[in-house]
Amino acid sequence: MILEALGSALLGLALAWTAAQRLPHRLPSRNLVLATGVAGALFGAFITHSALGPDHTLGTLAGAVVLSGALLSLLLRPDGRLRRSAKISPSGV
């Protein structure tokens, strides 16, 4: 269990660091991104370990990465380019 938690935290940190390196203009501060990655991975590992049981280490690590990625995706901001649909005329024609 300790090794699963440590591995999950390291995977979450690696995922967050990669996201912070590749998308610095679309993410908030690096400290928040790194903390969210680690916390998401630990929480994902806890949930997956509770659901699968103690003998599914790879499944637990996969769940940690999935939840960490999901939480990191919530931190993304729009890239600044707004795409607008075609303008509808006031007469409706």
Buried (B, 14 or more C-beta within 10 A) or exposed (E): EEEBBEBBBBBBBBBBBEBBEEBEEEBEEBEEBBBBBBBBBBBBBBBBBEEBEEEBBEBBBBBBBBBBBEBBEEBEEEEEEEEEEEEEEEEEE
